[in-house]
Amino acid sequence: MLHKAVKVRLYPTPNQQVLLSQHFGCARWWWNYGLNKSIETYKETGKSLGQSALNAFLPKLKKAEETLWLSECYSQVCHATTLNLTTAYKNFFAGRARFPRYKSKHGKQSIQYPQNVKVLENFVQFPGKLGKVKAKLHRDIEGKIKTVTVSLDPSGKYFASILTETEGKNPTVSTEGRVIGIDLGLTHFAITSDGNKVSKYNNPRHLAKHEKNLKRKQQKLAKKQKGSNSRNKAKRTVAKVYERVTKSRQDFLHKLSRKLVNENQVVVVENLNVKGMVRNHNLAKAISDAGWGIFTNFLAYKLEQKGGKLVEIDRWFPSSKLCSNCYYQIDELPLDIREWTCPH
């Protein structure tokens, strides 16, 4: 089976925005309640609570006077939150992720519908009181809808991420075809070579282009009184600048990764330790802005869809010190030396 996610913009009415806000709050509260119960149970018994055990708390909570508002939330939203929490626990114990954290109303807001969602022309129909929400659909939604995640970004925009399932499978991986190596950097975002031709792609420096505008808006935000409507408005203004930076970065990375995948069957990149590199405070902002990790992920899934292969070379492999012709290795290579001549 093939899975594909499509993100669409939602335009809820004022009444629907109130309902979504209530649903966000219910899902957030239930996540925190379930996480707290799981932590307490683990301390007492050495075992965490499973999905069924956590869901068993819901009927009583919905009838209790102090948490009666929980019954206003569509039941499957709470069940999906439980599933996500137990999955987060499993990922932690398997060493794939950090320990689950409590959610805040100041963080990202999202809820998930695991079933009963329909996509209509210019609308997404949700179960429960929410009903039909106006949407901007750029493409047809193909296959069976598995889950729909509704989110609110910091700039105040609503989105629905629709995960679908269709029959079929990705092409068999083949390494027959053109091979290209990519060296990621900051002066040039990427330098590629297929053994004959070297191509250089400049680093767009998305954040630097908006830095003055961002600084000006952040200064205005700092002067606003905490909790005031003007401060909330200023926060959304700052968030919109960050949104433009993110969109321009995503656009660049998508276009470059698509070009390289279309032209090559095998792509070779270095397995960079980005988390370790951002500890260098002089380069942290530039490294984070470049988006090397996102770019590698884009290459990986696009090559998988094509039947190509992404090869990640160990970061300690001395590729810069090796002659590309005879593989002679130079002893030392300072960072300021970008080219060297092989003595052989």
TITI-148990 format. One record per residue: residue in three letters; x, y, z of N, C-alpha, C in turn. Coordinates in steps of 0.05 Angstrom, whole numbers, plus 5000, padded with zeros to 4 digits. Atoms other than C-alpha are relative to their C-alpha. Example, Ala and Ser with C-alpha at 12.3 -4.5 7.8 and 13.67 -1.06 7.14 Angstrom:
2
ALA501849765000524649105156501850245000
SER498449764999527349795143498550225014
END
This chain:
344
MET501749765000500050005000501850255000
LEU498549755002502350714985498550215017
HIS501249794983501251285035501050274990
LYS499349735009501152015015498550205017
ALA501349794984499752645055499850264983
VAL500549755015496753275024499150215021
LYS500749784981496453935063498450214986
VAL501849805012490654405048499450225020
ARG500749784983488855085075497049995007
LEU502849994991482355135116499250295006
TYR501049744994477955745123497449975017
PRO502350044983473455615183498550265006
THR501649774992467756095201500750075029
PRO499449934972468256475268498949795020
ASN501150204983463655955300501749744999
GLN498350245002467955385273502750045013
GLN497449944986474255735299499749965030
VAL500550044971471155735369499949705006
LEU500150294996469554985362502849874998
LEU497250115003476654835337501750075025
SER498649924977479455235395499349825024
GLN500850184978475354815444501149724996
HIS498950265006477554175409503049995006
PHE497149994995484854385412500549995030
GLY499749994971484054535487499449735012
CYS500750264989480653865501502249794994
ALA497950195007485953465463502550055015
ARG497649934985491553845497499749925029
TRP500450074972488553745566500149705004
TRP500150294998487253005553502849884997
TRP497250095003494452905529501550045026
ASN498549944975497253235592499049825023
TYR501150184979492452835637501049724996
GLY499150275005494252185603503049965005
LEU497150014995501752335606500550005030
ASN499649994971501252505680499249735013
LYS500850264990497351855694502049794994
SER498050205009502451455655502550025017
ILE497649964984508251755693499649905029
GLU500650094973504851635761499949695001
THR500350295001503150915742502749864997
TYR497350125004510250775718501750015025
LYS498549984975513151035783499149805021
GLU501150194980508450585824500449714992
THR500050285008508549955782502349924982
GLY497950065019514350005733498949954972
LYS501250035026509449965675498450244993
SER501649775009506250505633497249914992
LEU502850075007498750525616499849974969
GLY500550045028496550255549497750164989
GLN502149845013491550545500497349955012
SER502650074989485550165527499750105029
ALA500149924972487250325600499650305002
LEU500349714999487851075585497250084990
ASN502749935010481351095544497849945020
ALA502050074980477750775603499450235019
PHE500449774983478551425641498050204988
LEU501649805014474651825589497150015008
PRO502949984993467351625605499550145027
LYS500449884973468051825679500750304999
LEU499249725001471652475662497850174986
LYS502149855014466152675613497550045016
LYS502449974983460852575667500650175025
ALA499249854976464752915723499450304995
GLU500849725003462353635736502350184992
GLU497849835006469253945734501249964972
THR498950055027471053625667497749934980
LEU502350055017464053615636500450104971
TRP499449885026466754055579501449814981
LEU498650205017470753455554498149854982
SER502050145016464253155527499450164974
GLU500549845024463853735477501949934977
CYS498150085020469853455440499249744986
TYR500650245014468752935386501649775011
SER498750214985470352265419502549894986
GLN497850125014474952005364502550185000
VAL497749824997479452625372501549935025
CYS498750094975480852415444501349734997
HIS498850275004482051695423502550024983
ALA497649965017486951935369502350125017
THR498049884982490552345422501349785018
THR499050234984491151715465501949834984
LEU498350165018494051325406502750144996
ASN497549855004499151875393501850005025
LEU498550004974501151895467501349735004
THR498850264996502151145472502249944979
THR497950035021506051155406502550155008
ALA497749844991510451705434501649855022
TYR498750154979511851265495501649774988
LYS498650235012513650665451502550094985
ASN497649895014518351095409502250075020
PHE498049944979521751335473501449755010
PHE498850254990522850635500501649854979
ALA498450135021525350405432502450174992
GLY497749835006530450975431499850164975
ARG500449855024527351315371499350305004
ALA500949734995525051955405500550075030
ARG499849914973525452365468497549935016
PHE502350064983520752275527497850204994
PRO502249815007513752575513499950245019
ARG500149764984512853285537497150095004
TYR502649884996506853655566499650214978
LYS500749815021503254085515499050275013
SER500849744990502154835524498250144979
LYS501749855018496855295495501550204983
HIS498349815015502555735471501649854978
GLY498650155020505455165429498349944976
LYS501550085024503054845364497449875008
GLN502650114994495654685366499149814977
SER500950195021493054065329498249795012
ILE501750234993487853515332499949824976
GLN500050205022487052885292497349854999
TYR502450165005480852555262500849744987
PRO499150255012482151815250498049884980
GLN502050125018475751685210497750204996
ASN502549865006469151955181500550294990
VAL499549745013472352555144499649964970
LYS500450015029470152695073501050264987
VAL499049775015473353155021498050054977
LEU502049915020468153524979501350224983
GLU499049785017468954054925500250265016
ASN499549754985472054654961499349985030
PHE500650044972470254355029501249755011
VAL499350254986472653855080497949965021
GLN502250054981466953535120501049835023
PHE499150144976468653345191497649895015
PRO502250104983464452925238499450185024
GLY500749844976460953215299499050284993
LYS501249735002459053945308501550174979
LEU498349845018464754215264498850024972
GLY501350015026461453995199501850084976
LYS498549935024463554275131501650255003
VAL498249774998469554735131501150074972
LYS499049915026471555145070503049944998
ALA497150075003478254925041500950074972
LYS498849945026482955094984501549744991
LEU498950265009484354434947501450054973
HIS498449955024489954484896500249754982
ARG499950255016489453754873497949815011
ASP501950204992484753164876501249825022
ILE499150184978485152734939499449714991
GLU500450275010486252024914500549795022
GLY499750224981485451384954498250035024
LYS501650004976482351225021501250185021
ILE499049824979482951755075500449855026
LYS499350144975486451465136499750185024
THR500249814978487252065182500150294988
VAL499949715007486252825178500950155025
THR499049844978490353275224499550294995
VAL500649725002487753975234502050165018
SER498049854984492954485258499650304996
LEU500149715000493355225274502950105003
ASP497249914998500055565258500150265015
PRO499849754984502856165297499050254986
SER501049775015500656645242497050014999
GLY502950004999493356455254498749864977
LYS501250145023492356015192499449715008
TYR500850274995488755345194500649824976
PHE499350195021491054735155498949725008
ALA500750284996488854015146502049834984
SER498250195013493953475131498549734997
ILE501750245007490252905096501849774992
LEU498450245006493652225098498349804985
THR501650195016491151755043501649744995
GLU498850275006492451025026498949914973
THR500850105026492350754955501449734994
GLU498950265008493650074923502650044985
GLY497449995015500649924897502350015019
LYS497649984984507749984920502150164984
ASN497849855013514050384905501649824981
PRO498450165019518350164846502449865014
THR497750144989523949664860502550174997
VAL497649835000530450014879502049894979
SER498050075020535350024821502350215001
THR497749825000542450314820501150044972
GLU499149975028543050284744499250274990
GLY500649735010543550984718502150205010
ARG498149794993546951644732500350025030
VAL499349974972550451734799501250285004
ILE498949734995551852414830500650035030
GLY499249954972555452634894499450295006
ILE500749734991553253244934501650075025
ASP498649894976557553664981498450245009
LEU501649784989553154105025501850205015
GLY498449804987555954765050498450255005
LEU501349744994554455485069500550214979
THR499549815022557855905015498449924976
HIS501850125020554855444963498349805015
PHE501750204986548855054988500749724992
ALA499250275009550854464945501950024976
ILE498250035023556554284899499849714991
THR500550275009554953674856502149924979
SER498150105020559453234814499149714992
ASP500650275010558052624770502549874989
GLY497550105009565452514756501050154975
ASN499249845023565452954694499350295003
LYS500949734998561453574709499650085029
VAL500449894973561554004772498150234998
SER502049785000555554444787499850125028
LYS500149864974554954964842497350145003
TYR502649884994548355194874500350195024
ASN499649804979548755844914498149965023
ASN501750014976546055874985498250255000
PRO501849775001539856324983499950175025
ARG500049864974540556515057497350145005
HIS502849904997533056585067499650185024
LEU500449844976533356845138501350274999
ALA498549755002538557375123498550214984
LYS501549815017534057685070497850145016
HIS502349894985528557805122500950105028
GLU499149944973533057955182499450285010
LYS500649724992532158715183497150035006
ASN502949994996524658655176499249865025
LEU500650164976524458115229500850155026
LYS499049864976528658525278498250235007
ARG501849774996524159135269497449915013
LYS502550104990517858735282500349885028
GLN499550114973520958375342500350225021
GLN499749774982522759045373497350125007
LYS502749914994515559275366498549815018
LEU501250204982513258625398500950035028
ALA498949984973517858725457498950235016
LYS501149764987514659395472497149975008
LYS502950044994507559115476499649885028
GLN500750104974504258965542499249714998
LYS500650295000503858215558497149965005
GLY502850074997496957925550498150194984
SER501749815015494358515508499449904972
ASN500750075027490858455441502150094980
SER498049895018496158895409502549825000
ARG497750194999501658405433499449754984
ASN500750245015497857815404500150054970
LYS499949935028497258185338502950034991
ALA497249975007504658355339501449724998
LYS498950285002506357615352499349874974
ARG500850115026502357415291501550134977
THR498549875021506057935250502949894998
VAL497450134999512757645272499949724988
ALA500450275009510156945258499749994969
LYS500449995029508257155187502750034985
VAL497349975012515557365173501449735000
TYR498850274999518056685197498749814980
GLU501550175019512656365154501150044971
ARG498949945026515356715092502849884996
VAL497350125001522456485109499749704995
THR500450295002520055765118499049924972
LYS501150075026516055775053502150034978
SER497949965021521856055011502149785002
ARG498150224997526555535041498949744989
GLN501250255009521754965028499850004969
ASP500249985030520655204956502749944987
PHE497350045011528155224943500849715002
LEU499150274995529454544974498449804983
HIS501750185016523554214938500950014970
LYS499349975028525654494870502849874994
LEU497350115005533054304877500049705003
SER500150304997531653604904498549874977
ARG501550115022526553484849501849994975
LYS498249995023531653704796502149785001
LEU497950204997537153254823498949714998
VAL501250275001532452654831499249934971
ASN500850045028529752734760502449934982
GLU497650035017536852744731501749775008
ASN498150204990540052194773498549765013
GLN501150244988538651484797501149955028
VAL498850034973543451474856501250275008
VAL499049754989545052074900501649945025
VAL498250054977550852064949500450265015
VAL499649774982551052545008501549925025
GLU498650054974555052615072498050005022
ASN501750024976551652405137500950215020
LEU499149774984552453085171498849985028
ASN501049974972551853165247499150295005
VAL500949724999547653795243499750095029
LYS500349934972545953785318502650085013
GLY497449934989553253785335501250254988
MET498949775014554954315283498850265010
VAL501249754991549954825310500950095027
ARG498849914974553754835376502150214995
ASN498249785007558555295339498350254997
HIS501849774999555155945358500450204977
ASN499549825022558456325301498649914974
LEU501350105025555255875248497249885005
ALA502550144994549055615284497650104984
LYS502349885014544156105252500149934970
ALA499750065029546955995181499549704994
ILE500450295004546955235189497149935003
SER502850054997539855225215498350104977
ASP501549875022537555685159500349834974
ALA499450155025540755235105498049774996
GLY501950225002536154645120501149754987
TRP498850245011540954075103498449755006
GLY501550244993536953565141497449974985
ILE502450005015530453755107500549924971
PHE499250065028533953725039500549704997
THR499450285002536553025053497549835001
ASN502650144998529552795074498450024974
PHE501449965026526653085009501249814979
LEU498750185020531852704968499249715005
ALA500550274993530452065006497249914990
TYR502750095007522852034995499550024970
LYS500449975029523152284923501549774985
LEU498550235012528451754906498549745004
GLU501550244994524251224940497649974981
GLN502350005018518151414898500849934971
LYS499050055027522451364835501249724997
GLY498550255002526050714853503050055000
GLY497249934998532651084862501149945028
LYS498850064975537451044920501650235011
LEU498449804987540351534970502149865016
VAL497750124985547251344996501250225018
GLU498949824980549651685060502849915008
ILE497250064994557251705069500650095029
ASP499349934972560051695140501450275001
ARG499049724998561752405163503050015004
TRP497150014995568852185181501649904975
PHE498750085024570351935111501550244988
PRO498449765009576152385085499850064971
SER500449965028573052535018501550254989
SER498749755009576053245014503049964998
LYS497150055000583052965028500949804979
LEU499450215019582652434973500150124971
CYS499949935028584852534901497949844985
SER502250135014578952374856501049814978
ASN499050165022583552044805501649755010
CYS498350224990588751624843499549935029
TYR500750054972585751654914502350055019
TYR497949924981592151944944498750175021
GLN501249854978590452225013502150205011
ILE498349804989593452885036499849995031
ASP500050034971595452925110498250215014
GLU501549784987592553605130498650174979
LEU501549835018587254045098498550215016
PRO501449794985585554695134497450094986
LEU502649925011578554985124500250214979
ASP499849785020581155585085501149914973
ILE499050125026584155125031497749864987
ARG502350115014578554974982500849814977
GLU499050165022582754654927502949925005
TRP497250084997589354264926500749824976
THR499050155023593653934872501449755009
CYS498850264993595453204877502949984991
PRO497250025008603053084877500649794979
HIS499750225019602052474833498750074973
END
